[in-house]
Amino acid sequence: MTVSTSARRLTAAALSAAAITAAIAVPASAADPRPYRQSVEISRVQYDSPGRDDRSNRSLNQEWVEITNNGRRSVNLDGWTLSDADGHTYTFDHYRLGGRSTVRVHTGVGRDSRTDLFQDRHAYVWNNDRDRAVLRNDHGRFVDASSWGRRHFHH
C-alpha cells in the first residue's frame, strides 16, 4: 500500500467519524438536560388580608396571589393550577396571560377579568402564619412556588 492510499483511507475514516459525531451531537443538544427557563412566576402573595379576618367577600378578595408572565409572548394557562400546602387548588379555565402581564388570583367571589381572577371561595385559602403557593402547568409540572413562615416546603 502506498503512502497516498493510506492517507486517503485515513482522511475517509476521519470524515466518516466526523459525520457520525455530528449526527449524534444534534439529537444530544435537542435533549439538553438543563431545566427550561419558565417565563411565568408567582410574583407576589397577599396571604394576610388587611383588617379583621371576618370571612366577608371583601376580606376574602384582599387575599390573593399574583402570577406574572415576564416573557414577550402570551401563555395559555388553561389547566394550570395554583395550590396551597393543604391541597386547596384553583384551576385556570380558558385564560391566556399576555406577555409582560400580571393577573391577580383572589380567594373570594367576583367577576373574572383580564387582570383579576376569582376562586369563588367562601373561606380563606392562604394561612397567615405559614403556607406555600405552588404553580403547576397543565401537565402537572412544577413551575414556581412562594413560601412564608417557618415550615420548610418541597415541590
Secondary structure, DSSP 8 states (H G I E B T S, - for coil): --HHHHHHHHHHHHHHHHHHHHHHHHHHHHT--S----SEEEEEEE-S-SS-----HHHHTTSEEEEEE-SSS-EE-TT-EEE-TT--EEE--S-EE-TTEEEEEESS-----SSEEE---SS--S-SSSEEEEEE-TTS-EEEEEEESSS----
